[in-house]
Amino acid sequence: MADPVTGKVASYAFWGHDGRALADFWAAALGWRLTQEYPDENGVPVAFTVTDGTTTYIFYTAKDHRPPNWPAEELPFHLDLSFPDVAAAERRLLDLGATKPEHQPGGEYWTVFLDPSGQPFCVSAAT
């Protein structure tokens, strides 16, 4: 029997102006599937689940969402992604709607991108 006070992360939650567009971006970027929508009290879908079957992200629509003011302010978190072919992944992410900010602190080790909500994430080579 599992220890009753040992927890595990069930999902990771992200907010943006358009939760569905954000879910679509991340599903395509990671090669995952959008699996479920959750409606608000009026029946309008506002939360969207994306998973690979082992890890789950939930993307929420937040009308007043403001992207982080990076790099002027530190980030509370960000995702680090790795790909076997970084150049191909970078082209694909840009085609999907990511943007590449001018500020690139990773040198040759990683590249920073912004997802459609303005949240930074990093891309590096798979190790």
N, C-alpha and C positions, 0 to 999 in steps of 0.2 A: 504494500500500500504506500502511496506517495505521502510525503510529509505534508500535512494540511496547511502549513504556513510557507511552503516553498512555491513561489509563483513562477509564471512564465509569461513572456510577452505574447499576447494574443494577436495583436495587429499594431500597425503604425499608422497614425492619423496625420493628414495634411489638409490645409485649407487653401482655397483660392477663389477667385471671382466666379469661376465656372468649374465646379467639381467634376462634371462629366467630361469636359475637355481635358482636364488634368488627368483623370483616370484613363482616358483614351491615349493620351501622350505616354504615360508611364507604362501602360499595358504594351504598347507598340515598342517603346524604348527597351523594355526588358524581355519582350517576347512572351509575356504573360497573358492572362485572360481577364476581362471584366466579367465578374460572375454574379453580381447582385447589385440591385439598386434599393435604396431606402427612401421612402417618401416622408415629407414633413406632414404637419397636421392637416394640410389642405390636399394631400395626395400628390404633391409635386416632388419628383425625385430630387434629393439634395445630397445624398451620400452614395458613394459608388465603391464597391469592393473589387480590388485587383489582386490576383494571386497566381502563384506558380504551383500551388498545391501544398507548399510547406511554409511559405511566408505570405502574409496578407497586409496590404496597404488599403486604407480607406481614405477617399478623397471627398471633402465636403465643400459645398458651395457656401461662401460667406460673402454677402453683398459688400461689406465694409472691409474686405481683406486688403491689407497693404503689404506689399513685398518687403522683405528685410532691406535695410539701408546698408547693404554690403558694398564695398569694404569699409565704409566709414564707421560702422558698428560691428562688433563681434557677433557671430552667429551662435545661437544656443545649440544648434545641431546642423548637420548636412549629411547627404548620402555620398559615399565613395563607391563608384562602380568600376569594375575592371572588365576588360574585353580582350580576347585573343588578338584581334586586329583593331588597334586603337584608331587608326586613320579611317577605316571603314565605319567604325562605330561613331566617330565624330561627324562624318558626313551624314550618316543616317539620323543622328540626333538633331542636327541642324535642319534637315529635311522635314523632320517631325514637328519642328517649331521651337526647339531650344535656341538660345542665343549665346554667343560667346562674348563675355565682357572684355573690355580692354585690359583691365587689371588681371594679371596672371601670375600669382605668387608661387606656383609650383615648379617653375623652371622646366627642366626636362622630365620631371617625375610625374606630374599630373597636369591636367587642363581643367579649368573651371568653366562651367556652363550655367545658364539660368534656365529653369524649366518655364513653361508658359505662365506660371503664377509669379515668376520672379525669384523663386527660391534657388540659391546656388547649389550645385552638386559638382563632384569631381569625377574625372575619367582618367584611368591609368591602365597600363598593360596588366594582363592577368599574370600572376606569379605562380 
